[in-house]
Amino acid sequence: MLDAIDIKTLILAGKYDDLSLLSEQTELSSNIKNSDLIVFDNLKHNLLVGKDIGKIVDILIKFYS
């Protein structure tokens, strides 16, 4: 069913996320044709907290532009 998604998809993942496991995010990315997976090595589930917020905002702005 995921292979039916045919639009640009951005998947952001924290390497140490214990709610949405990296293995699940990797599987999503491999099953969605036009997806990009970006993994943040020092984050858990809440990507918008901490020192990487500026980097994440830049990624989102670029994706939505």
N, CA, C and O atoms as a Maestro MAE file, in Angstrom:
{
 s_m_m2io_version
 :::
 2.0.0
}

f_m_ct {
 s_m_title
 :::
 protein
 m_atom[260] {
  # First column is atom index #
  i_m_mmod_type
  r_m_x_coord
  r_m_y_coord
  r_m_z_coord
  i_m_residue_number
  s_m_chain_name
  s_m_pdb_residue_name
  s_m_pdb_atom_name
  i_m_atomic_number
  :::
  1 25 0.816 -1.185 0.000 1 A "MET " " N  " 7
  2 3 0.000 0.000 0.000 1 A "MET " " CA " 6
  3 2 0.868 1.260 0.000 1 A "MET " " C  " 6
  4 15 0.518 2.248 -0.646 1 A "MET " " O  " 8
  5 25 1.996 1.235 0.718 2 A "LEU " " N  " 7
  6 3 2.871 2.406 0.728 2 A "LEU " " CA " 6
  7 2 3.442 2.704 -0.645 2 A "LEU " " C  " 6
  8 15 3.728 3.858 -0.965 2 A "LEU " " O  " 8
  9 25 3.609 1.676 -1.455 3 A "ASP " " N  " 7
  10 3 4.164 1.883 -2.796 3 A "ASP " " CA " 6
  11 2 3.210 2.658 -3.701 3 A "ASP " " C  " 6
  12 15 3.590 3.055 -4.802 3 A "ASP " " O  " 8
  13 25 1.980 2.877 -3.251 4 A "ALA " " N  " 7
  14 3 1.018 3.674 -4.013 4 A "ALA " " CA " 6
  15 2 1.252 5.170 -3.817 4 A "ALA " " C  " 6
  16 15 0.746 5.987 -4.586 4 A "ALA " " O  " 8
  17 25 2.010 5.523 -2.799 5 A "ILE " " N  " 7
  18 3 2.311 6.940 -2.551 5 A "ILE " " CA " 6
  19 2 3.307 7.390 -3.608 5 A "ILE " " C  " 6
  20 15 4.392 6.823 -3.738 5 A "ILE " " O  " 8
  21 25 2.929 8.409 -4.357 6 A "ASP " " N  " 7
  22 3 3.751 8.835 -5.490 6 A "ASP " " CA " 6
  23 2 4.015 10.339 -5.456 6 A "ASP " " C  " 6
  24 15 4.052 10.998 -6.495 6 A "ASP " " O  " 8
  25 25 4.196 10.864 -4.262 7 A "ILE " " N  " 7
  26 3 4.553 12.273 -4.125 7 A "ILE " " CA " 6
  27 2 5.816 12.355 -3.279 7 A "ILE " " C  " 6
  28 15 6.131 11.444 -2.514 7 A "ILE " " O  " 8
  29 25 6.522 13.448 -3.429 8 A "LYS " " N  " 7
  30 3 7.735 13.665 -2.648 8 A "LYS " " CA " 6
  31 2 7.392 13.591 -1.169 8 A "LYS " " C  " 6
  32 15 6.478 14.273 -0.703 8 A "LYS " " O  " 8
  33 25 8.125 12.761 -0.428 9 A "THR " " N  " 7
  34 3 7.851 12.524 0.981 9 A "THR " " CA " 6
  35 2 9.132 12.698 1.784 9 A "THR " " C  " 6
  36 15 10.175 12.157 1.417 9 A "THR " " O  " 8
  37 25 9.060 13.435 2.857 10 A "LEU " " N  " 7
  38 3 10.200 13.656 3.734 10 A "LEU " " CA " 6
  39 2 9.949 12.917 5.038 10 A "LEU " " C  " 6
  40 15 8.903 13.086 5.665 10 A "LEU " " O  " 8
  41 25 10.904 12.107 5.439 11 A "ILE " " N  " 7
  42 3 10.814 11.377 6.698 11 A "ILE " " CA " 6
  43 2 11.986 11.813 7.564 11 A "ILE " " C  " 6
  44 15 13.144 11.629 7.189 11 A "ILE " " O  " 8
  45 25 11.687 12.388 8.713 12 A "LEU " " N  " 7
  46 3 12.708 12.801 9.663 12 A "LEU " " CA " 6
  47 2 12.666 11.847 10.845 12 A "LEU " " C  " 6
  48 15 11.598 11.563 11.386 12 A "LEU " " O  " 8
  49 25 13.831 11.355 11.241 13 A "ALA " " N  " 7
  50 3 13.875 10.367 12.310 13 A "ALA " " CA " 6
  51 2 15.007 10.667 13.276 13 A "ALA " " C  " 6
  52 15 16.077 11.133 12.885 13 A "ALA " " O  " 8
  53 25 14.746 10.389 14.547 14 A "GLY " " N  " 7
  54 3 15.790 10.442 15.561 14 A "GLY " " CA " 6
  55 2 16.351 9.039 15.730 14 A "GLY " " C  " 6
  56 15 15.597 8.075 15.854 14 A "GLY " " O  " 8
  57 25 17.649 8.927 15.734 15 A "LYS " " N  " 7
  58 3 18.306 7.623 15.821 15 A "LYS " " CA " 6
  59 2 17.885 6.847 17.068 15 A "LYS " " C  " 6
  60 15 17.806 5.619 17.040 15 A "LYS " " O  " 8
  61 25 17.620 7.555 18.146 16 A "TYR " " N  " 7
  62 3 17.300 6.898 19.423 16 A "TYR " " CA " 6
  63 2 15.821 7.006 19.790 16 A "TYR " " C  " 6
  64 15 15.468 6.904 20.964 16 A "TYR " " O  " 8
  65 25 14.964 7.209 18.805 17 A "ASP " " N  " 7
  66 3 13.519 7.311 19.033 17 A "ASP " " CA " 6
  67 2 12.987 5.950 19.475 17 A "ASP " " C  " 6
  68 15 13.127 4.959 18.758 17 A "ASP " " O  " 8
  69 25 12.379 5.908 20.653 18 A "ASP " " N  " 7
  70 3 11.817 4.647 21.137 18 A "ASP " " CA " 6
  71 2 10.304 4.553 20.926 18 A "ASP " " C  " 6
  72 15 9.687 3.555 21.299 18 A "ASP " " O  " 8
  73 25 9.702 5.594 20.326 19 A "LEU " " N  " 7
  74 3 8.277 5.568 19.998 19 A "LEU " " CA " 6
  75 2 8.038 5.206 18.535 19 A "LEU " " C  " 6
  76 15 7.108 4.468 18.212 19 A "LEU " " O  " 8
  77 25 8.868 5.723 17.677 20 A "SER " " N  " 7
  78 3 8.794 5.445 16.241 20 A "SER " " CA " 6
  79 2 10.196 4.991 15.832 20 A "SER " " C  " 6
  80 15 11.046 5.805 15.472 20 A "SER " " O  " 8
  81 25 10.414 3.699 15.892 21 A "LEU " " N  " 7
  82 3 11.754 3.133 15.749 21 A "LEU " " CA " 6
  83 2 12.387 3.448 14.396 21 A "LEU " " C  " 6
  84 15 11.703 3.543 13.377 21 A "LEU " " O  " 8
  85 25 13.688 3.605 14.413 22 A "LEU " " N  " 7
  86 3 14.421 3.894 13.190 22 A "LEU " " CA " 6
  87 2 14.185 2.802 12.149 22 A "LEU " " C  " 6
  88 15 14.102 3.093 10.956 22 A "LEU " " O  " 8
  89 25 14.077 1.564 12.583 23 A "SER " " N  " 7
  90 3 13.809 0.470 11.636 23 A "SER " " CA " 6
  91 2 12.466 0.664 10.933 23 A "SER " " C  " 6
  92 15 12.332 0.328 9.756 23 A "SER " " O  " 8
  93 25 11.477 1.199 11.635 24 A "GLU " " N  " 7
  94 3 10.169 1.478 11.030 24 A "GLU " " CA " 6
  95 2 10.270 2.631 10.030 24 A "GLU " " C  " 6
  96 15 9.673 2.587 8.955 24 A "GLU " " O  " 8
  97 25 11.030 3.658 10.395 25 A "GLN " " N  " 7
  98 3 11.211 4.796 9.495 25 A "GLN " " CA " 6
  99 2 11.967 4.381 8.232 25 A "GLN " " C  " 6
  100 15 11.657 4.840 7.133 25 A "GLN " " O  " 8
  101 25 12.957 3.511 8.401 26 A "THR " " N  " 7
  102 3 13.715 3.002 7.262 26 A "THR " " CA " 6
  103 2 12.814 2.186 6.342 26 A "THR " " C  " 6
  104 15 12.914 2.282 5.118 26 A "THR " " O  " 8
  105 25 11.937 1.385 6.936 27 A "GLU " " N  " 7
  106 3 10.992 0.595 6.132 27 A "GLU " " CA " 6
  107 2 10.029 1.502 5.376 27 A "GLU " " C  " 6
  108 15 9.735 1.258 4.206 27 A "GLU " " O  " 8
  109 25 9.538 2.545 6.038 28 A "LEU " " N  " 7
  110 3 8.672 3.513 5.353 28 A "LEU " " CA " 6
  111 2 9.387 4.086 4.140 28 A "LEU " " C  " 6
  112 15 8.839 4.124 3.038 28 A "LEU " " O  " 8
  113 25 10.605 4.526 4.356 29 A "SER " " N  " 7
  114 3 11.370 5.145 3.278 29 A "SER " " CA " 6
  115 2 11.618 4.190 2.121 29 A "SER " " C  " 6
  116 15 11.558 4.588 0.958 29 A "SER " " O  " 8
  117 25 11.891 2.949 2.434 30 A "SER " " N  " 7
  118 3 12.165 1.984 1.363 30 A "SER " " CA " 6
  119 2 10.905 1.593 0.594 30 A "SER " " C  " 6
  120 15 10.997 1.093 -0.527 30 A "SER " " O  " 8
  121 25 9.738 1.814 1.181 31 A "ASN " " N  " 7
  122 3 8.489 1.447 0.520 31 A "ASN " " CA " 6
  123 2 7.754 2.621 -0.129 31 A "ASN " " C  " 6
  124 15 6.770 2.419 -0.840 31 A "ASN " " O  " 8
  125 25 8.221 3.831 0.108 32 A "ILE " " N  " 7
  126 3 7.636 5.010 -0.528 32 A "ILE " " CA " 6
  127 2 8.603 5.458 -1.612 32 A "ILE " " C  " 6
  128 15 9.736 5.844 -1.326 32 A "ILE " " O  " 8
  129 25 8.147 5.403 -2.855 33 A "LYS " " N  " 7
  130 3 9.012 5.621 -4.024 33 A "LYS " " CA " 6
  131 2 9.855 6.886 -3.961 33 A "LYS " " C  " 6
  132 15 11.071 6.830 -4.146 33 A "LYS " " O  " 8
  133 25 9.248 7.981 -3.713 34 A "ASN " " N  " 7
  134 3 9.899 9.271 -3.842 34 A "ASN " " CA " 6
  135 2 10.135 9.889 -2.462 34 A "ASN " " C  " 6
  136 15 9.716 11.016 -2.195 34 A "ASN " " O  " 8
  137 25 10.817 9.129 -1.585 35 A "SER " " N  " 7
  138 3 10.997 9.606 -0.218 35 A "SER " " CA " 6
  139 2 12.461 9.849 0.105 35 A "SER " " C  " 6
  140 15 13.362 9.242 -0.473 35 A "SER " " O  " 8
  141 25 12.663 10.749 1.038 36 A "ASP " " N  " 7
  142 3 13.984 11.023 1.597 36 A "ASP " " CA " 6
  143 2 13.905 10.798 3.094 36 A "ASP " " C  " 6
  144 15 13.013 11.317 3.765 36 A "ASP " " O  " 8
  145 25 14.844 10.020 3.612 37 A "LEU " " N  " 7
  146 3 14.937 9.775 5.048 37 A "LEU " " CA " 6
  147 2 16.156 10.516 5.571 37 A "LEU " " C  " 6
  148 15 17.268 10.328 5.077 37 A "LEU " " O  " 8
  149 25 15.942 11.359 6.576 38 A "ILE " " N  " 7
  150 3 17.037 12.062 7.227 38 A "ILE " " CA " 6
  151 2 17.031 11.633 8.689 38 A "ILE " " C  " 6
  152 15 16.035 11.793 9.394 38 A "ILE " " O  " 8
  153 25 18.156 11.087 9.131 39 A "VAL " " N  " 7
  154 3 18.284 10.582 10.496 39 A "VAL " " CA " 6
  155 2 19.183 11.525 11.293 39 A "VAL " " C  " 6
  156 15 20.275 11.880 10.850 39 A "VAL " " O  " 8
  157 25 18.720 11.917 12.452 40 A "PHE " " N  " 7
  158 3 19.489 12.761 13.358 40 A "PHE " " CA " 6
  159 2 20.096 11.868 14.436 40 A "PHE " " C  " 6
  160 15 19.387 11.257 15.236 40 A "PHE " " O  " 8
  161 25 21.412 11.811 14.435 41 A "ASP " " N  " 7
  162 3 22.137 10.870 15.288 41 A "ASP " " CA " 6
  163 2 21.961 11.091 16.786 41 A "ASP " " C  " 6
  164 15 22.053 10.137 17.558 41 A "ASP " " O  " 8
  165 25 21.715 12.307 17.208 42 A "ASN " " N  " 7
  166 3 21.680 12.597 18.640 42 A "ASN " " CA " 6
  167 2 20.277 12.899 19.175 42 A "ASN " " C  " 6
  168 15 20.138 13.524 20.226 42 A "ASN " " O  " 8
  169 25 19.245 12.461 18.462 43 A "LEU " " N  " 7
  170 3 17.876 12.783 18.883 43 A "LEU " " CA " 6
  171 2 17.038 11.544 19.138 43 A "LEU " " C  " 6
  172 15 17.310 10.456 18.630 43 A "LEU " " O  " 8
  173 25 16.005 11.753 19.949 44 A "LYS " " N  " 7
  174 3 14.998 10.724 20.177 44 A "LYS " " CA " 6
  175 2 13.755 11.079 19.371 44 A "LYS " " C  " 6
  176 15 13.856 11.321 18.169 44 A "LYS " " O  " 8
  177 25 12.580 11.118 20.008 45 A "HIS " " N  " 7
  178 3 11.319 11.315 19.291 45 A "HIS " " CA " 6
  179 2 11.016 12.779 18.984 45 A "HIS " " C  " 6
  180 15 10.530 13.087 17.895 45 A "HIS " " O  " 8
  181 25 11.287 13.673 19.907 46 A "ASN " " N  " 7
  182 3 10.910 15.074 19.730 46 A "ASN " " CA " 6
  183 2 12.009 15.831 18.988 46 A "ASN " " C  " 6
  184 15 12.935 16.359 19.604 46 A "ASN " " O  " 8
  185 25 11.901 15.878 17.676 47 A "LEU " " N  " 7
  186 3 12.930 16.480 16.841 47 A "LEU " " CA " 6
  187 2 13.047 17.986 17.014 47 A "LEU " " C  " 6
  188 15 14.105 18.557 16.750 47 A "LEU " " O  " 8
  189 25 11.980 18.634 17.451 48 A "LEU " " N  " 7
  190 3 11.976 20.097 17.510 48 A "LEU " " CA " 6
  191 2 12.425 20.657 18.855 48 A "LEU " " C  " 6
  192 15 12.117 21.800 19.192 48 A "LEU " " O  " 8
  193 25 13.155 19.850 19.620 49 A "VAL " " N  " 7
  194 3 13.713 20.294 20.889 49 A "VAL " " CA " 6
  195 2 15.218 20.056 20.832 49 A "VAL " " C  " 6
  196 15 15.676 18.970 20.477 49 A "VAL " " O  " 8
  197 25 15.962 21.068 21.179 50 A "GLY " " N  " 7
  198 3 17.400 20.889 21.234 50 A "GLY " " CA " 6
  199 2 18.145 21.706 20.202 50 A "GLY " " C  " 6
  200 15 17.575 22.568 19.533 50 A "GLY " " O  " 8
  201 25 19.418 21.422 20.087 51 A "LYS " " N  " 7
  202 3 20.305 22.241 19.269 51 A "LYS " " CA " 6
  203 2 20.114 22.061 17.770 51 A "LYS " " C  " 6
  204 15 20.579 22.900 16.998 51 A "LYS " " O  " 8
  205 25 19.449 21.003 17.331 52 A "ASP " " N  " 7
  206 3 19.260 20.747 15.896 52 A "ASP " " CA " 6
  207 2 18.048 21.448 15.300 52 A "ASP " " C  " 6
  208 15 17.775 21.281 14.111 52 A "ASP " " O  " 8
  209 25 17.315 22.225 16.088 53 A "ILE " " N  " 7
  210 3 16.074 22.821 15.595 53 A "ILE " " CA " 6
  211 2 16.312 23.719 14.376 53 A "ILE " " C  " 6
  212 15 15.512 23.704 13.440 53 A "ILE " " O  " 8
  213 25 17.386 24.490 14.374 54 A "GLY " " N  " 7
  214 3 17.673 25.350 13.223 54 A "GLY " " CA " 6
  215 2 17.921 24.545 11.971 54 A "GLY " " C  " 6
  216 15 17.458 24.908 10.889 54 A "GLY " " O  " 8
  217 25 18.651 23.452 12.110 55 A "LYS " " N  " 7
  218 3 18.930 22.566 10.981 55 A "LYS " " CA " 6
  219 2 17.632 21.939 10.452 55 A "LYS " " C  " 6
  220 15 17.422 21.844 9.243 55 A "LYS " " O  " 8
  221 25 16.779 21.520 11.369 56 A "ILE " " N  " 7
  222 3 15.513 20.892 10.984 56 A "ILE " " CA " 6
  223 2 14.610 21.905 10.284 56 A "ILE " " C  " 6
  224 15 13.984 21.582 9.274 56 A "ILE " " O  " 8
  225 25 14.539 23.102 10.804 57 A "VAL " " N  " 7
  226 3 13.725 24.147 10.171 57 A "VAL " " CA " 6
  227 2 14.241 24.422 8.759 57 A "VAL " " C  " 6
  228 15 13.445 24.576 7.832 57 A "VAL " " O  " 8
  229 25 15.553 24.486 8.585 58 A "ASP " " N  " 7
  230 3 16.137 24.689 7.252 58 A "ASP " " CA " 6
  231 2 15.754 23.559 6.300 58 A "ASP " " C  " 6
  232 15 15.430 23.810 5.139 58 A "ASP " " O  " 8
  233 25 15.789 22.327 6.778 59 A "ILE " " N  " 7
  234 3 15.406 21.167 5.962 59 A "ILE " " CA " 6
  235 2 13.938 21.278 5.545 59 A "ILE " " C  " 6
  236 15 13.591 21.027 4.391 59 A "ILE " " O  " 8
  237 25 13.082 21.657 6.496 60 A "LEU " " N  " 7
  238 3 11.647 21.786 6.196 60 A "LEU " " CA " 6
  239 2 11.380 22.905 5.203 60 A "LEU " " C  " 6
  240 15 10.572 22.741 4.289 60 A "LEU " " O  " 8
  241 25 12.045 24.032 5.369 61 A "ILE " " N  " 7
  242 3 11.865 25.139 4.438 61 A "ILE " " CA " 6
  243 2 12.297 24.706 3.031 61 A "ILE " " C  " 6
  244 15 11.595 24.976 2.056 61 A "ILE " " O  " 8
  245 25 13.421 24.054 2.928 62 A "LYS " " N  " 7
  246 3 13.901 23.584 1.624 62 A "LYS " " CA " 6
  247 2 12.925 22.575 1.011 62 A "LYS " " C  " 6
  248 15 12.646 22.630 -0.187 62 A "LYS " " O  " 8
  249 25 12.413 21.666 1.819 63 A "PHE " " N  " 7
  250 3 11.481 20.653 1.314 63 A "PHE " " CA " 6
  251 2 10.196 21.280 0.799 63 A "PHE " " C  " 6
  252 15 9.687 20.882 -0.249 63 A "PHE " " O  " 8
  253 25 9.669 22.256 1.525 64 A "TYR " " N  " 7
  254 3 8.394 22.868 1.151 64 A "TYR " " CA " 6
  255 2 8.523 23.976 0.104 64 A "TYR " " C  " 6
  256 15 7.513 24.496 -0.373 64 A "TYR " " O  " 8
  257 25 9.733 24.334 -0.250 65 A "SER " " N  " 7
  258 3 9.939 25.393 -1.256 65 A "SER " " CA " 6
  259 2 9.856 24.851 -2.665 65 A "SER " " C  " 6
  260 15 10.005 25.604 -3.627 65 A "SER " " O  " 8
  :::
 }
 m_bond[259] {
  # First column is bond index #
  i_m_from
  i_m_to
  i_m_order
  :::
  1 1 2 1
  2 2 3 1
  3 3 4 2
  4 3 5 1
  5 5 6 1
  6 6 7 1
  7 7 8 2
  8 7 9 1
  9 9 10 1
  10 10 11 1
  11 11 12 2
  12 11 13 1
  13 13 14 1
  14 14 15 1
  15 15 16 2
  16 15 17 1
  17 17 18 1
  18 18 19 1
  19 19 20 2
  20 19 21 1
  21 21 22 1
  22 22 23 1
  23 23 24 2
  24 23 25 1
  25 25 26 1
  26 26 27 1
  27 27 28 2
  28 27 29 1
  29 29 30 1
  30 30 31 1
  31 31 32 2
  32 31 33 1
  33 33 34 1
  34 34 35 1
  35 35 36 2
  36 35 37 1
  37 37 38 1
  38 38 39 1
  39 39 40 2
  40 39 41 1
  41 41 42 1
  42 42 43 1
  43 43 44 2
  44 43 45 1
  45 45 46 1
  46 46 47 1
  47 47 48 2
  48 47 49 1
  49 49 50 1
  50 50 51 1
  51 51 52 2
  52 51 53 1
  53 53 54 1
  54 54 55 1
  55 55 56 2
  56 55 57 1
  57 57 58 1
  58 58 59 1
  59 59 60 2
  60 59 61 1
  61 61 62 1
  62 62 63 1
  63 63 64 2
  64 63 65 1
  65 65 66 1
  66 66 67 1
  67 67 68 2
  68 67 69 1
  69 69 70 1
  70 70 71 1
  71 71 72 2
  72 71 73 1
  73 73 74 1
  74 74 75 1
  75 75 76 2
  76 75 77 1
  77 77 78 1
  78 78 79 1
  79 79 80 2
  80 79 81 1
  81 81 82 1
  82 82 83 1
  83 83 84 2
  84 83 85 1
  85 85 86 1
  86 86 87 1
  87 87 88 2
  88 87 89 1
  89 89 90 1
  90 90 91 1
  91 91 92 2
  92 91 93 1
  93 93 94 1
  94 94 95 1
  95 95 96 2
  96 95 97 1
  97 97 98 1
  98 98 99 1
  99 99 100 2
  100 99 101 1
  101 101 102 1
  102 102 103 1
  103 103 104 2
  104 103 105 1
  105 105 106 1
  106 106 107 1
  107 107 108 2
  108 107 109 1
  109 109 110 1
  110 110 111 1
  111 111 112 2
  112 111 113 1
  113 113 114 1
  114 114 115 1
  115 115 116 2
  116 115 117 1
  117 117 118 1
  118 118 119 1
  119 119 120 2
  120 119 121 1
  121 121 122 1
  122 122 123 1
  123 123 124 2
  124 123 125 1
  125 125 126 1
  126 126 127 1
  127 127 128 2
  128 127 129 1
  129 129 130 1
  130 130 131 1
  131 131 132 2
  132 131 133 1
  133 133 134 1
  134 134 135 1
  135 135 136 2
  136 135 137 1
  137 137 138 1
  138 138 139 1
  139 139 140 2
  140 139 141 1
  141 141 142 1
  142 142 143 1
  143 143 144 2
  144 143 145 1
  145 145 146 1
  146 146 147 1
  147 147 148 2
  148 147 149 1
  149 149 150 1
  150 150 151 1
  151 151 152 2
  152 151 153 1
  153 153 154 1
  154 154 155 1
  155 155 156 2
  156 155 157 1
  157 157 158 1
  158 158 159 1
  159 159 160 2
  160 159 161 1
  161 161 162 1
  162 162 163 1
  163 163 164 2
  164 163 165 1
  165 165 166 1
  166 166 167 1
  167 167 168 2
  168 167 169 1
  169 169 170 1
  170 170 171 1
  171 171 172 2
  172 171 173 1
  173 173 174 1
  174 174 175 1
  175 175 176 2
  176 175 177 1
  177 177 178 1
  178 178 179 1
  179 179 180 2
  180 179 181 1
  181 181 182 1
  182 182 183 1
  183 183 184 2
  184 183 185 1
  185 185 186 1
  186 186 187 1
  187 187 188 2
  188 187 189 1
  189 189 190 1
  190 190 191 1
  191 191 192 2
  192 191 193 1
  193 193 194 1
  194 194 195 1
  195 195 196 2
  196 195 197 1
  197 197 198 1
  198 198 199 1
  199 199 200 2
  200 199 201 1
  201 201 202 1
  202 202 203 1
  203 203 204 2
  204 203 205 1
  205 205 206 1
  206 206 207 1
  207 207 208 2
  208 207 209 1
  209 209 210 1
  210 210 211 1
  211 211 212 2
  212 211 213 1
  213 213 214 1
  214 214 215 1
  215 215 216 2
  216 215 217 1
  217 217 218 1
  218 218 219 1
  219 219 220 2
  220 219 221 1
  221 221 222 1
  222 222 223 1
  223 223 224 2
  224 223 225 1
  225 225 226 1
  226 226 227 1
  227 227 228 2
  228 227 229 1
  229 229 230 1
  230 230 231 1
  231 231 232 2
  232 231 233 1
  233 233 234 1
  234 234 235 1
  235 235 236 2
  236 235 237 1
  237 237 238 1
  238 238 239 1
  239 239 240 2
  240 239 241 1
  241 241 242 1
  242 242 243 1
  243 243 244 2
  244 243 245 1
  245 245 246 1
  246 246 247 1
  247 247 248 2
  248 247 249 1
  249 249 250 1
  250 250 251 1
  251 251 252 2
  252 251 253 1
  253 253 254 1
  254 254 255 1
  255 255 256 2
  256 255 257 1
  257 257 258 1
  258 258 259 1
  259 259 260 2
  :::
 }
}
